[in-house]
Amino acid sequence: MISIVIPLYNKEPYVLETLQSVVNQTFQSFEVIVVDDGSTDNSVAVAKKINDPRICIIERENEGVSVARNVGIEHARFDWVAFLDADDWWASNFLEAFVKALNDFPEEKIFAGGRSRVFQNETERYAHPYLPKDGSVGKVNYFQVISKYLPPINSSNVVMAKSLLKEHRFRPGMKQHEDHDLWIRICAQHEVVFINEPLSFYRKDLQNSGSASGFSFTDFLNYLKDIKTVSEILSSEEKNFFKRYYNRFVPIRYFQSYYQYSETQRKEFYTYCKGLLSKKSICIVRGLNIFSFVNVYSIFKKLKG
């Protein structure tokens, strides 16, 4: 049995398809916990159109996606918890594939599956050199995978032991990268079993994508603090993998966000990064603080490329 947690906020056009993809699973032993985070559209009414006793809808005031997921975890009755965003959907064999992997790797606690990005009716499969070969299942090191910048886990392709989620929760109030923030904390002590099949699908709306907008100063600083804390408990090899990731991630996200920070916040950010980032990455942060983004754009393009 698996508990499926779906945070819901203003996803009226998509939530029916999301829930239908769950109800149509080939593996049918599950419960669904939809946590509405104060939607202002008809999302809840649409979700209630599916009359299935396994679906529980919890309506709350708006407190953010992290709190919504944490509430779902608290209400989960089973030992395994899957996450699904309300505008994504699963292949019909998603749960079946995961249950098989759970049985094949009984000692592991984190399982992830292949995913595909859907944008303007085009589907792009998630591919990575550090994943098991296509169609196979195997254990991967999270930090080795993200050294190539693409994380093996997202908020719609993962099943985790509930016991892990009792120890580690999504950070309340964090509006962006709240899932990655949790993954790095959990995966510092656990490997990931990866099922390399296209099992989940997510919509990439560039206009509304959180990754394309600014990272709030508080969220960014909390994320940096977790990077520092996690780095201290990694092996030297994992630490090197992790450095490759965050020395790319941090300047890119700072480039997208620094315009919304005050001068005091920029100075604080730079001071915190000095003991964390490489010289190259620090130069970009410092350059953004001193010059306009036009002057460092060429450096940024090289880093992103």
TORKOL-4160 file (C-alpha; in steps of 0.2 Angstrom, whole numbers, padded with zeros to 4 digits, m for minus):
305
<pt num="1" X="0000" Y="0000" Z="0000"/>
<pt num="2" X="0006" Y="0017" Z="m0005"/>
<pt num="3" X="0000" Y="0034" Z="0001"/>
<pt num="4" X="0000" Y="0047" Z="m0013"/>
<pt num="5" X="0002" Y="0066" Z="m0008"/>
<pt num="6" X="m0004" Y="0079" Z="m0020"/>
<pt num="7" X="m0002" Y="0097" Z="m0015"/>
<pt num="8" X="m0015" Y="0108" Z="m0024"/>
<pt num="9" X="m0016" Y="0126" Z="m0028"/>
<pt num="10" X="m0025" Y="0134" Z="m0042"/>
<pt num="11" X="m0023" Y="0119" Z="m0054"/>
<pt num="12" X="m0041" Y="0119" Z="m0061"/>
<pt num="13" X="m0036" Y="0115" Z="m0079"/>
<pt num="14" X="m0025" Y="0100" Z="m0074"/>
<pt num="15" X="m0030" Y="0092" Z="m0058"/>
<pt num="16" X="m0043" Y="0080" Z="m0066"/>
<pt num="17" X="m0030" Y="0073" Z="m0078"/>
<pt num="18" X="m0018" Y="0071" Z="m0063"/>
<pt num="19" X="m0030" Y="0062" Z="m0052"/>
<pt num="20" X="m0037" Y="0051" Z="m0067"/>
<pt num="21" X="m0019" Y="0045" Z="m0070"/>
<pt num="22" X="m0018" Y="0039" Z="m0052"/>
<pt num="23" X="m0035" Y="0031" Z="m0052"/>
<pt num="24" X="m0030" Y="0022" Z="m0069"/>
<pt num="25" X="m0015" Y="0014" Z="m0061"/>
<pt num="26" X="m0012" Y="m0005" Z="m0064"/>
<pt num="27" X="m0008" Y="m0006" Z="m0046"/>
<pt num="28" X="m0023" Y="m0002" Z="m0036"/>
<pt num="29" X="m0018" Y="m0003" Z="m0018"/>
<pt num="30" X="m0016" Y="0015" Z="m0013"/>
<pt num="31" X="m0024" Y="0031" Z="m0005"/>
<pt num="32" X="m0023" Y="0048" Z="m0011"/>
<pt num="33" X="m0022" Y="0063" Z="0000"/>
<pt num="34" X="m0025" Y="0080" Z="m0009"/>
<pt num="35" X="m0020" Y="0095" Z="0001"/>
<pt num="36" X="m0028" Y="0110" Z="m0006"/>
<pt num="37" X="m0018" Y="0125" Z="m0001"/>
<pt num="38" X="m0031" Y="0139" Z="m0001"/>
<pt num="39" X="m0035" Y="0138" Z="m0020"/>
<pt num="40" X="m0045" Y="0153" Z="m0027"/>
<pt num="41" X="m0051" Y="0144" Z="m0042"/>
<pt num="42" X="m0062" Y="0129" Z="m0044"/>
<pt num="43" X="m0048" Y="0116" Z="m0041"/>
<pt num="44" X="m0057" Y="0108" Z="m0027"/>
<pt num="45" X="m0073" Y="0106" Z="m0036"/>
<pt num="46" X="m0064" Y="0098" Z="m0051"/>
<pt num="47" X="m0055" Y="0086" Z="m0039"/>
<pt num="48" X="m0071" Y="0081" Z="m0031"/>
<pt num="49" X="m0078" Y="0075" Z="m0048"/>
<pt num="50" X="m0069" Y="0059" Z="m0046"/>
<pt num="51" X="m0079" Y="0049" Z="m0034"/>
<pt num="52" X="m0067" Y="0037" Z="m0027"/>
<pt num="53" X="m0066" Y="0032" Z="m0008"/>
<pt num="54" X="m0047" Y="0031" Z="m0009"/>
<pt num="55" X="m0046" Y="0050" Z="m0012"/>
<pt num="56" X="m0046" Y="0061" Z="0003"/>
<pt num="57" X="m0047" Y="0080" Z="0000"/>
<pt num="58" X="m0040" Y="0092" Z="0014"/>
<pt num="59" X="m0044" Y="0110" Z="0012"/>
<pt num="60" X="m0033" Y="0123" Z="0021"/>
<pt num="61" X="m0029" Y="0141" Z="0021"/>
<pt num="62" X="m0014" Y="0146" Z="0010"/>
<pt num="63" X="0003" Y="0142" Z="0019"/>
<pt num="64" X="0013" Y="0136" Z="0004"/>
<pt num="65" X="0017" Y="0120" Z="m0004"/>
<pt num="66" X="0030" Y="0114" Z="0009"/>
<pt num="67" X="0016" Y="0115" Z="0023"/>
<pt num="68" X="0004" Y="0106" Z="0011"/>
<pt num="69" X="0015" Y="0092" Z="0008"/>
<pt num="70" X="0020" Y="0090" Z="0026"/>
<pt num="71" X="0001" Y="0090" Z="0030"/>
<pt num="72" X="m0001" Y="0076" Z="0018"/>
<pt num="73" X="0013" Y="0066" Z="0026"/>
<pt num="74" X="0005" Y="0068" Z="0043"/>
<pt num="75" X="m0011" Y="0060" Z="0036"/>
<pt num="76" X="m0003" Y="0046" Z="0027"/>
<pt num="77" X="m0008" Y="0029" Z="0033"/>
<pt num="78" X="0005" Y="0018" Z="0024"/>
<pt num="79" X="0024" Y="0015" Z="0025"/>
<pt num="80" X="0028" Y="0022" Z="0008"/>
<pt num="81" X="0024" Y="0040" Z="0002"/>
<pt num="82" X="0023" Y="0045" Z="m0016"/>
<pt num="83" X="0022" Y="0063" Z="m0021"/>
<pt num="84" X="0013" Y="0070" Z="m0037"/>
<pt num="85" X="0011" Y="0088" Z="m0042"/>
<pt num="86" X="m0007" Y="0093" Z="m0047"/>
<pt num="87" X="m0002" Y="0098" Z="m0064"/>
<pt num="88" X="0009" Y="0082" Z="m0068"/>
<pt num="89" X="0003" Y="0065" Z="m0072"/>
<pt num="90" X="0009" Y="0047" Z="m0071"/>
<pt num="91" X="0010" Y="0033" Z="m0084"/>
<pt num="92" X="m0002" Y="0019" Z="m0079"/>
<pt num="93" X="0012" Y="0007" Z="m0073"/>
<pt num="94" X="0020" Y="0020" Z="m0062"/>
<pt num="95" X="0015" Y="0012" Z="m0045"/>
<pt num="96" X="0017" Y="m0006" Z="m0052"/>
<pt num="97" X="0035" Y="m0002" Z="m0057"/>
<pt num="98" X="0039" Y="0006" Z="m0040"/>
<pt num="99" X="0031" Y="m0009" Z="m0030"/>
<pt num="100" X="0042" Y="m0021" Z="m0040"/>
<pt num="101" X="0058" Y="m0010" Z="m0036"/>
<pt num="102" X="0053" Y="m0009" Z="m0017"/>
<pt num="103" X="0052" Y="m0028" Z="m0017"/>
<pt num="104" X="0069" Y="m0030" Z="m0026"/>
<pt num="105" X="0078" Y="m0018" Z="m0015"/>
<pt num="106" X="0070" Y="m0020" Z="0002"/>
<pt num="107" X="0084" Y="m0012" Z="0011"/>
<pt num="108" X="0083" Y="0005" Z="0002"/>
<pt num="109" X="0071" Y="0020" Z="0007"/>
<pt num="110" X="0072" Y="0031" Z="m0009"/>
<pt num="111" X="0065" Y="0027" Z="m0026"/>
<pt num="112" X="0064" Y="0038" Z="m0041"/>
<pt num="113" X="0058" Y="0035" Z="m0059"/>
<pt num="114" X="0061" Y="0042" Z="m0076"/>
<pt num="115" X="0052" Y="0057" Z="m0081"/>
<pt num="116" X="0048" Y="0067" Z="m0097"/>
<pt num="117" X="0045" Y="0086" Z="m0099"/>
<pt num="118" X="0030" Y="0091" Z="m0109"/>
<pt num="119" X="0031" Y="0108" Z="m0117"/>
<pt num="120" X="0019" Y="0114" Z="m0131"/>
<pt num="121" X="0014" Y="0097" Z="m0136"/>
<pt num="122" X="0032" Y="0091" Z="m0137"/>
<pt num="123" X="0039" Y="0077" Z="m0125"/>
<pt num="124" X="0057" Y="0077" Z="m0120"/>
<pt num="125" X="0064" Y="0062" Z="m0110"/>
<pt num="126" X="0075" Y="0065" Z="m0095"/>
<pt num="127" X="0092" Y="0057" Z="m0099"/>
<pt num="128" X="0108" Y="0056" Z="m0089"/>
<pt num="129" X="0125" Y="0048" Z="m0091"/>
<pt num="130" X="0125" Y="0042" Z="m0073"/>
<pt num="131" X="0108" Y="0033" Z="m0073"/>
<pt num="132" X="0106" Y="0015" Z="m0075"/>
<pt num="133" X="0104" Y="0010" Z="m0094"/>
<pt num="134" X="0087" Y="0012" Z="m0102"/>
<pt num="135" X="0074" Y="0001" Z="m0096"/>
<pt num="136" X="0084" Y="m0005" Z="m0081"/>
<pt num="137" X="0084" Y="m0002" Z="m0062"/>
<pt num="138" X="0099" Y="0001" Z="m0051"/>
<pt num="139" X="0106" Y="0012" Z="m0037"/>
<pt num="140" X="0113" Y="0029" Z="m0040"/>
<pt num="141" X="0122" Y="0042" Z="m0030"/>
<pt num="142" X="0112" Y="0058" Z="m0029"/>
<pt num="143" X="0127" Y="0069" Z="m0028"/>
<pt num="144" X="0136" Y="0061" Z="m0043"/>
<pt num="145" X="0120" Y="0063" Z="m0054"/>
<pt num="146" X="0118" Y="0081" Z="m0049"/>
<pt num="147" X="0136" Y="0085" Z="m0053"/>
<pt num="148" X="0129" Y="0085" Z="m0071"/>
<pt num="149" X="0116" Y="0097" Z="m0065"/>
<pt num="150" X="0100" Y="0087" Z="m0067"/>
<pt num="151" X="0094" Y="0079" Z="m0051"/>
<pt num="152" X="0087" Y="0061" Z="m0052"/>
<pt num="153" X="0072" Y="0066" Z="m0041"/>
<pt num="154" X="0058" Y="0078" Z="m0043"/>
<pt num="155" X="0042" Y="0081" Z="m0034"/>
<pt num="156" X="0032" Y="0069" Z="m0045"/>
<pt num="157" X="0044" Y="0054" Z="m0048"/>
<pt num="158" X="0048" Y="0049" Z="m0031"/>
<pt num="159" X="0042" Y="0036" Z="m0018"/>
<pt num="160" X="0050" Y="0037" Z="0000"/>
<pt num="161" X="0049" Y="0028" Z="0016"/>
<pt num="162" X="0037" Y="0037" Z="0028"/>
<pt num="163" X="0050" Y="0034" Z="0042"/>
<pt num="164" X="0062" Y="0046" Z="0032"/>
<pt num="165" X="0049" Y="0059" Z="0030"/>
<pt num="166" X="0046" Y="0059" Z="0049"/>
<pt num="167" X="0064" Y="0064" Z="0052"/>
<pt num="168" X="0065" Y="0076" Z="0037"/>
<pt num="169" X="0052" Y="0088" Z="0032"/>
<pt num="170" X="0049" Y="0101" Z="0018"/>
<pt num="171" X="0055" Y="0118" Z="0025"/>
<pt num="172" X="0039" Y="0128" Z="0029"/>
<pt num="173" X="0038" Y="0145" Z="0020"/>
<pt num="174" X="0051" Y="0140" Z="0006"/>
<pt num="175" X="0043" Y="0144" Z="m0010"/>
<pt num="176" X="0056" Y="0138" Z="m0023"/>
<pt num="177" X="0068" Y="0123" Z="m0023"/>
<pt num="178" X="0059" Y="0117" Z="m0007"/>
<pt num="179" X="0060" Y="0099" Z="m0015"/>
<pt num="180" X="0078" Y="0100" Z="m0019"/>
<pt num="181" X="0082" Y="0107" Z="m0002"/>
<pt num="182" X="0074" Y="0091" Z="0006"/>
<pt num="183" X="0082" Y="0079" Z="m0007"/>
<pt num="184" X="0100" Y="0085" Z="m0003"/>
<pt num="185" X="0097" Y="0083" Z="0016"/>
<pt num="186" X="0090" Y="0065" Z="0014"/>
<pt num="187" X="0101" Y="0059" Z="0001"/>
<pt num="188" X="0117" Y="0064" Z="0011"/>
<pt num="189" X="0114" Y="0047" Z="0020"/>
<pt num="190" X="0104" Y="0036" Z="0007"/>
<pt num="191" X="0107" Y="0030" Z="m0011"/>
<pt num="192" X="0093" Y="0032" Z="m0023"/>
<pt num="193" X="0085" Y="0017" Z="m0033"/>
<pt num="194" X="0082" Y="0023" Z="m0050"/>
<pt num="195" X="0069" Y="0015" Z="m0062"/>
<pt num="196" X="0075" Y="0021" Z="m0079"/>
<pt num="197" X="0058" Y="0021" Z="m0088"/>
<pt num="198" X="0047" Y="0035" Z="m0093"/>
<pt num="199" X="0035" Y="0034" Z="m0079"/>
<pt num="200" X="0030" Y="0052" Z="m0075"/>
<pt num="201" X="0027" Y="0068" Z="m0085"/>
<pt num="202" X="0028" Y="0086" Z="m0080"/>
<pt num="203" X="0023" Y="0102" Z="m0089"/>
<pt num="204" X="0036" Y="0115" Z="m0092"/>
<pt num="205" X="0027" Y="0132" Z="m0092"/>
<pt num="206" X="0041" Y="0144" Z="m0095"/>
<pt num="207" X="0030" Y="0159" Z="m0090"/>
<pt num="208" X="0026" Y="0152" Z="m0073"/>
<pt num="209" X="0041" Y="0142" Z="m0069"/>
<pt num="210" X="0048" Y="0145" Z="m0052"/>
<pt num="211" X="0065" Y="0141" Z="m0059"/>
<pt num="212" X="0064" Y="0155" Z="m0071"/>
<pt num="213" X="0060" Y="0168" Z="m0058"/>
<pt num="214" X="0069" Y="0176" Z="m0044"/>
<pt num="215" X="0074" Y="0166" Z="m0029"/>
<pt num="216" X="0069" Y="0175" Z="m0013"/>
<pt num="217" X="0084" Y="0180" Z="m0002"/>
<pt num="218" X="0078" Y="0170" Z="0013"/>
<pt num="219" X="0075" Y="0154" Z="0003"/>
<pt num="220" X="0092" Y="0156" Z="m0005"/>
<pt num="221" X="0101" Y="0159" Z="0011"/>
<pt num="222" X="0092" Y="0144" Z="0019"/>
<pt num="223" X="0097" Y="0133" Z="0004"/>
<pt num="224" X="0115" Y="0139" Z="0005"/>
<pt num="225" X="0115" Y="0134" Z="0023"/>
<pt num="226" X="0109" Y="0117" Z="0019"/>
<pt num="227" X="0122" Y="0115" Z="0006"/>
<pt num="228" X="0136" Y="0119" Z="0019"/>
<pt num="229" X="0128" Y="0107" Z="0032"/>
<pt num="230" X="0126" Y="0093" Z="0020"/>
<pt num="231" X="0144" Y="0095" Z="0013"/>
<pt num="232" X="0151" Y="0092" Z="0030"/>
<pt num="233" X="0145" Y="0075" Z="0031"/>
<pt num="234" X="0148" Y="0069" Z="0013"/>
<pt num="235" X="0163" Y="0058" Z="0008"/>
<pt num="236" X="0177" Y="0067" Z="m0001"/>
<pt num="237" X="0171" Y="0060" Z="m0018"/>
<pt num="238" X="0153" Y="0065" Z="m0015"/>
<pt num="239" X="0159" Y="0082" Z="m0009"/>
<pt num="240" X="0168" Y="0085" Z="m0026"/>
<pt num="241" X="0152" Y="0080" Z="m0035"/>
<pt num="242" X="0142" Y="0092" Z="m0025"/>
<pt num="243" X="0154" Y="0106" Z="m0028"/>
<pt num="244" X="0152" Y="0104" Z="m0046"/>
<pt num="245" X="0133" Y="0106" Z="m0044"/>
<pt num="246" X="0132" Y="0121" Z="m0033"/>
<pt num="247" X="0146" Y="0130" Z="m0041"/>
<pt num="248" X="0135" Y="0131" Z="m0056"/>
<pt num="249" X="0118" Y="0132" Z="m0048"/>
<pt num="250" X="0122" Y="0146" Z="m0036"/>
<pt num="251" X="0129" Y="0159" Z="m0048"/>
<pt num="252" X="0115" Y="0155" Z="m0061"/>
<pt num="253" X="0101" Y="0157" Z="m0048"/>
<pt num="254" X="0109" Y="0173" Z="m0041"/>
<pt num="255" X="0110" Y="0180" Z="m0059"/>
<pt num="256" X="0091" Y="0177" Z="m0060"/>
<pt num="257" X="0088" Y="0184" Z="m0043"/>
<pt num="258" X="0100" Y="0198" Z="m0038"/>
<pt num="259" X="0090" Y="0212" Z="m0045"/>
<pt num="260" X="0077" Y="0210" Z="m0031"/>
<pt num="261" X="0089" Y="0210" Z="m0017"/>
<pt num="262" X="0094" Y="0225" Z="m0007"/>
<pt num="263" X="0112" Y="0231" Z="m0006"/>
<pt num="264" X="0114" Y="0224" Z="0011"/>
<pt num="265" X="0107" Y="0207" Z="0006"/>
<pt num="266" X="0119" Y="0207" Z="m0009"/>
<pt num="267" X="0134" Y="0210" Z="0003"/>
<pt num="268" X="0127" Y="0197" Z="0015"/>
<pt num="269" X="0125" Y="0184" Z="0001"/>
<pt num="270" X="0143" Y="0187" Z="m0005"/>
<pt num="271" X="0150" Y="0186" Z="0012"/>
<pt num="272" X="0142" Y="0169" Z="0015"/>
<pt num="273" X="0147" Y="0162" Z="m0002"/>
<pt num="274" X="0165" Y="0167" Z="0000"/>
<pt num="275" X="0169" Y="0151" Z="0011"/>
<pt num="276" X="0158" Y="0140" Z="0000"/>
<pt num="277" X="0160" Y="0144" Z="m0019"/>
<pt num="278" X="0175" Y="0142" Z="m0030"/>
<pt num="279" X="0185" Y="0157" Z="m0036"/>
<pt num="280" X="0176" Y="0157" Z="m0053"/>
<pt num="281" X="0159" Y="0157" Z="m0045"/>
<pt num="282" X="0163" Y="0170" Z="m0032"/>
<pt num="283" X="0170" Y="0182" Z="m0046"/>
<pt num="284" X="0152" Y="0181" Z="m0054"/>
<pt num="285" X="0143" Y="0184" Z="m0038"/>
<pt num="286" X="0155" Y="0199" Z="m0034"/>
<pt num="287" X="0154" Y="0205" Z="m0052"/>
<pt num="288" X="0135" Y="0206" Z="m0051"/>
<pt num="289" X="0136" Y="0215" Z="m0035"/>
<pt num="290" X="0148" Y="0228" Z="m0043"/>
<pt num="291" X="0143" Y="0230" Z="m0061"/>
<pt num="292" X="0127" Y="0228" Z="m0071"/>
<pt num="293" X="0122" Y="0211" Z="m0077"/>
<pt num="294" X="0127" Y="0216" Z="m0095"/>
<pt num="295" X="0145" Y="0216" Z="m0089"/>
<pt num="296" X="0145" Y="0198" Z="m0083"/>
<pt num="297" X="0133" Y="0191" Z="m0095"/>
<pt num="298" X="0146" Y="0183" Z="m0106"/>
<pt num="299" X="0154" Y="0174" Z="m0090"/>
<pt num="300" X="0136" Y="0168" Z="m0085"/>
<pt num="301" X="0133" Y="0161" Z="m0103"/>
<pt num="302" X="0150" Y="0151" Z="m0102"/>
<pt num="303" X="0145" Y="0145" Z="m0084"/>
<pt num="304" X="0128" Y="0139" Z="m0090"/>
<pt num="305" X="0134" Y="0131" Z="m0106"/>
